[in-house]
Amino acid sequence: MARTGDSQSERSEIAGTATEAQAFKRACAMFGLGRYLYNLPSVWAEYDGERKQFTEPAKAKLLSILVQHYRRSQESQNGDDLFEVEGMAEETGVPASLRQEFEAMGRELYGEQWEQVRQRNVLRVSNGKARETDDLTAEQIQKLIDGMKKLKGQRAVA
């Protein structure tokens, strides 16, 4: 019986803590503190448990997100000033290696049709807002790469 009571009190304590945290977040948002946090995308990055570190594609993805965040911050503070990070495309903050992987995989899967397929995919992933690969974010390019990897796997099975 004591275990059930302990277990119940633990659940009540956790629920109370969660409720307090939600109330605190709402109060902060009401006064404008951290309001931007609600607009941040949810991010998933692959982690290698054996090596106890993020995988290389995950590191590139996280770095890209970090660059975009700082870039937006700099733009809002200094007009259109951009900062540069070595190995990044200056215009978008997308790692050059991510763009190269995208192009290589596209050429491999689609051959001569790659130009047309790329244009359709850029429009699709950006909901019609982007016309060129250079206009995509790292997350959008990664989404297209993931889709091509899936397609490549399906073709290998067939």
N, C-alpha and C positions, 0 to 999 in steps of 0.2 A: 504494500500500500504506500509506503513512504516513497518508493521509486516513482509511482504514478504522480504523486504530489510534486516531487522534485521536477519531474518531466513537465508537468503542467505549468509550474511556476517559471521554468526556463522558457517555455513557449510564450507565456504572457510577457515575460521580460523582453524577449526578442521582438514580439509584436509591438510592445510599447516603445522600444527603441526605434523601430522602423517608422512608427507613427510620428514620433518626435522629429526624426530626420526629414520626413515628408513635409511636416509643418514648417520646419526651419527653411527648407528649400523654397516653399511657397512664399514665405515671408520675405526671403531674400529677393526672389523674383519680383515680388510686388514693389519693392523699393529699387529695383533695377540692378541689384547685385547679382552677377553671374547669369544674367538673362540669356547671354549668348550660348551658355552651355546647353540650353534646350535645342539649339539649332545645329549642334555638332552631330555629325553622322556617327552611327555606331560602327566600330571598327573591329574586325577580326583579323588577327595575325597568327600565322602558323608557328608553333613552337616545337622545337626538337627536345623532348624530355631527356633523351640519352645524353645529348651534348649540353643540355641545360642552357640553350640559347635560341633565339629566333632563327628561322631559316633565312637564307639569303634573299629570296623573294619577299619575305615578310619584312626584313630589315629595309629593303628598298621601298616597300609600301609605306612603312612607318616614317621613314626619312622624308618621303614625299609629302606626307600629311603634315609633318612638322614644318617643312619648308613653306607649304601653302599657308599654314597658320601664321607663321612669322611674316610672310609676305603681305598677307592681308592686314596684319597689325601695322607693318611699316607703311603700307599705302594709306591707311586711314590716318596715320600720324604725320606722314611727310608728303602727302600728295601722291605722286606716282613713283616715288623712289623704290627701287628694287634692290635687294641684296643678292649677292651671288654665292652659291655654294659649289665647290669644285665637283664636277661630274654631273651637274644639273643643267637642263635646258633653261636658259635664263628667262624665256618668255613664260613658261608654265611651272617651273620647278619640278618637272617630271624627269626622273633619272634617265640618262641616255641609254643605259642598259635595258630599261623597260621598253623604250621605243624600239630598240634593236631587236629584242625578243619578239615583239609584236610584229614587226615587219618580216622577220625571218620566218616565223611560224605561218604568217599569212601567205607568203610566197610559196612555202612548202605545201600548204594545204590547197591553195587555189590556183597556183601557177599564173598563167596569163590573165585569168579573170580577177586576180587580186585587186587591181585598181578599182573595179566596179564594186566588188564585194566590200572592200574597205570603206568606200563612200557610203554604201547602204548601212554598214555597221556603225559608222561614226554618227550618222543621222539617228539611227535606232537607239544607241546607248545614251545619246545626249538629248533624247526626246525632241529632235529637230532643231536644237539650239546651236549645234556645231556643224561645220561643213568640212573641216580639215582635222587630221589627226593632231596637229599642233594645238587645236582648241580644246582638246580633251584633258581631263585631270588624270592623275596617276591611277585613281580608283577606277575610272572609266576604262582606261587602257587595260588595267589588270582584269577587269570583268570580261573584256573581249578576249584576252589571252586565256583566261580560265575556260571560256566557252570553246575556244579553238582546241584547247587541250582535251576537253571532253569529246569534241568531234573527232579528233585524232584517235582517241581511245576507241571510240565506236567504230571507226573505219578499220582499226587494227583487228577488232574482234570479228568483223564481217568478212 
